[in-house]
């Protein structure tokens, strides 16, 4: 086998073990040679399960970045450290995959984008929902003109009771917010990418702290501690793009609602519409009649064939390393991810000020 791309992991928590490490283990062109975490036991565990024999463990990422043999770094830390670590890695000559959201603050996302350009290294953000089968199929449908001009969309990130009670999810200082920046970011990225529209004009938003104060609340991961729940429990935003297209964004960890949809989108165009609410559905009009097409995504068609087995994170990782190997642009560019961060920040600012936020 040809020389493997030497990869390092900074942040060996849940997202590392739940997404990056299992998917990286399937990429034969790379090997993980360094693991960094403030808790050394977590880095040691990751090295034992996924590292090459010569892999090293660090508690200081700046020491890891001094290893000139490392070519790629995955930044899987709290939101408030994304920019600091990613910029340092880019300046150290590494390609960087940073988990979503791009950064806690929009200015930090802009600095990351600038650092990638200055370094000549690749930077991508972990928006793995673009790589789902329904997302990739819908992208092709949009590109072939089936929906026409998309002028209205909904970005769905709704949980009825799904508050993450571990780690720093409820810490506004570390994360920058709650469900809007955590899962709303996925729905917004998916919607903007499908519309291929990254020019916002004005944003109006509202975030809520209505259910976070409840004691012993019903929740998928057990009751939360109201004293530690200092981020919003739900948020909504209205985004008007420069061409007049409008997006309604809704995000919640806790909301009294039965229509639960996460990382989904609804698109309305001049020639047809699409949604992911119940599978992938395309609607429109033909020969004076309305139609609704349910798109099959399992690709079976034969009893002995089980269909595509690659998960979205697997495809995301394959695409990322293909971009490095062939020197092409990653599917998720820093410029695109930066716009997502700008819009999310504008929703929070609009909620704080009670005013619409205008973009230059």
N, C-alpha and C positions, 0 to 999 in steps of 0.2 A: 504494500500500500504506500502511496506517496506520503510525504511529510504531512502530519496533522496540524491544523490550525490550533495554536495554543491559546486556550480560553481561561479566563478567570471569573470567579463569582464573588461579588461584593454584596453581602447580605444573605445569610443562610437561614432565612425564616420560612414561613408558610408558602410564599409565592415561589421560592426556590425549589422546595421539595414537591409542591403541588403542580408546578408547571414547567419551569425551566430545566431542572435536572433530568426528569424523566424524558423530556423531548430531546434534550442535548445528547442523551445516551444513545439515541437512534441515529445520530449524525456521525457517520463513520469518518468524515473528513476533519473532525475536531476531537480534541482531548482536553479535559479540564486539569490544569496544572497548578491552580491556586484557589484557595477559599479564604474569604475574610469575613469575620463577624466580631462584633464587640463581645459576644459570649463565645469563648473559644471552643466550648463543648459542641456547639452547633456546627462550627466550621469543621471540627474533627469528625463529626458524624457524616457530614456531606463528603468529606475527603474519603472516608472509609467506604462509603457506598458508591461514589461516582467518580472519584479521582483517579488519575493515572498513578502508577507506583511512585513516581518522583514528585507528586503533588505536595505543595507546601500549605501551611496554615498561617494566617495573619490575623491580628486584631487591629492593625493600623493600615488602612487602605493606601496611604502614601508610601509605605514600605513596599507593598505589593506592586505599585505602579513603577517602581524603580527597576523591576525585572524587564529588561529590554526584549526578552524572548517572548513575552506575552503579547499577542496580537489583537485579541478581542476581550472586552470586559462587559459583563452583564451587571447592571446596577439595580439591585433589588432591595433597596432600603426605604426608610420613611420618606414621605414626599418632600420634606424640608431639606433633605440632603441630596436630592436628585441632581440639582444643578451643580453644586460644589464638586461632587464626585465625578459626574460626567465630564465637566469641563476639564478637571485635572487629568482624567484619563485620555481625553482627546489631545490635550497638550503634551501628554506623555507618548503620543504616537499610537494610541490604541483605537480600534473601531469600537463603538459603544452601542449596546442595546440597553435602554433604560426602561424600566417598567412605567406603566401609566400611573397617574397623569404625568405629563412631561416634567412639570415642576409645580411647586406650591404656588408660586407667583408668576404672572405673565412676563414680567421683566426678566426673571430667571430663565424662562423658556426662550426668550429672545437671545439672551447671552449664550445659551447652549447652541442655538442655531448658528450664531456668529462664530462660536468656537469651532464648530464642525467645518464651516467654510474656511476658516483660517488654517486649520490643521490639515485639511485635505483628507480627513478620515471620515468614515461613514458613521452616521448617527440615526438610529431608529427608535421608535417608542412602541411599547408592548400592547398595541391594540389588536389583540388576537381575534376579536370577533369579525374582523374583515375576512378571516380565513375560513369561516364556517361555510358549509356547502350552500346554504340558502343565500348567504351574503354574496358569494362569488357568482352564483347563478343570477341573482337579481342585478348585479353589476353588469353582466353581459346583456340582460334584457334592457336595462337603461341605455347602454351604449348603442344598441341596435335601433333605438328610437321608438320602441313599443309604447313608452309612456309619454312621448313628446316632451314638451317643456315642463319641467317639474316646478310648480310655483307654490306648493304648500306641502309641508311634511310634519309628522309628529315623531319625536324621539322618545321612546319609552324606556324607563328604568325604574319600574315600580315593584317594590316588595310590600306585602301587607304587614308582615312582621318578620324582618330578616336583618336585625341589627347585629353586626359583628362585635362581640363583647371582649375580644382578645386583642393583644398587641396595643397599637396606638391609634386604632380606628376612631376612637371617641375623643381624641386629643387634638383640638383645633390648632395648637401651636405646631405640632408635628405634621399634621395632615393638610391643614388649610381649610378644612370643611368636612362635611359628612357625605351623605349619599350623592349629592350633586357632583362632587369632585371624585368620588369613589366609583360609582356605577353610572351616573349620568354622563360622565366623560366618555364611556364606551358607546352609549346610545348616540351622543352628539357626534362623535368621530365617525361612526357608521353612517349616519344620515348625511353629513357633509361630504363624505367620500362618495356615496352613491349619487348624490346630486352633482358632484364635482363643482361645488360652489364654496369658495373660501374667502368671500369678501363681505363681511358683516357691515351693516350701516348703523343700526341702532338696536339696543337690547333693553328690555324691561323685565325685571325679575322680582321674585319674592321667596324668601326662605322662612321656614317655620320651626318653632320649638314648642310644639303642642303636646306631643305624647312622651317626650323624653323625660318628663318629671314624674311619670307614673312609677309607683313602687310595685315590685313583683309582677311586672307585666309579662303577658304571654309573648314568647319570642322563640324563633327557631333554635337559637343557641343559648337559651336560658335567659332569665331576667337580667336586664342591664342595671347598672348602678347609676341612679339619677345624678348623683353628685359628680360623677365622672363624665357624664354625657353632655359635653359642652359644644357639640356641633349640631347643625340642624338635623331634624328627623325627616324633613321633606322639603322640596323646593320645586319651583316652576319658573320657566323663563319663556319669553317671546322674543324671537330673534328675526329681525328684518334684514335681508341681504341687500346689497347695493342694486341688484337688478329687480328688487321688489319681492322676490321669493321669501316666504315666511315659514319659520320653523317654531313649533311649540315643543318645548322640552319639559318633561316631568320626571322627577326622581324622588324616590322615597326608600327609607329603611323601615319606617313604621307609618302606616296610613290606613285609615278605616275605609278600605276599598276592596272589592272582589276581583276587579279586572287587573290581574297581576301579570306584568310583562317586563322582562329585563333584557337589555341590549337588543331591542327590536326597533323597527322603524315602520312608518306608514308614509307612502309617497303618493302624491296626487299630481298628475300631469294633464296636459291638454289632450292627449290621445288615450290615456289610460291611467290606472292606478295600481298600486301594489301594497301588500302588507305582509308582515311576518307574525301576525297575531295568532293565527291557527295554521301553522305551516307556512308555506309561501304561496300567496294567492295573487293572481293578476286579474284585474277587472277592466272592462271597457265596453265599447259599442261597435257592432259590426252589422251591416245590412239592416240598419234600423232597429236592431235588437241589442239588449244588454247581455254581456257574457261574463262568466266567472270561471277562471281556470285555476285549478289546484295543481301546483307543480309537484311531481314526484321527485324526491331527492335521494332515494335509496339505491337507484341504478342497478337493481337486481335483474329481473327479466329471465332468470334461470334458477331452478331450484338449488343447484350446487354452488351458485355464486352469492357471496354474502355482501358484495358491494364494497364501496370505498371504506377503508378502515382508518385512514389517517385522521386524527383529531385536528381541531383548529390550531392548538399550540404546536402540534407536530409540523403542520404545514407552515405555520409562521416561522418556526425555527429553520426548516428546510429552505424557505424563501430567503431568510436572512443570510444564511451561509452561502447560498447560491449567489447572492448579491456581492458578497466578499470575494468568492472564488472567481467570479466572472467580471468583477468591477462594474456592476450595474447599480442602478438606483434602487434602494429598498422600497417595498410596497408602501410602507408608512414613512413619509419623509418628515424631517424636523419642521419644515415650513408649515406643513399641514397640521401637525400636532400642536404647534405654537398657536395657531388660530383657535384651536379647541380651548387651550388654556386662557387665551384672551377673552373668549366669550364666557367661559365659566366665571372668571374673575369679574366680568362686567355684570353678571347676574347677581353675584354676592354684593357688589358695590351698589347696584340699583336697589337691592333689598335694604341695605344699610341707610341709603340716602333718600329713598322714596322717589328717586328721579330716574328718568331714562338715561342710558349711557350711550353717547354718540361716538362713533369711530371716525377718525380722519380719513 
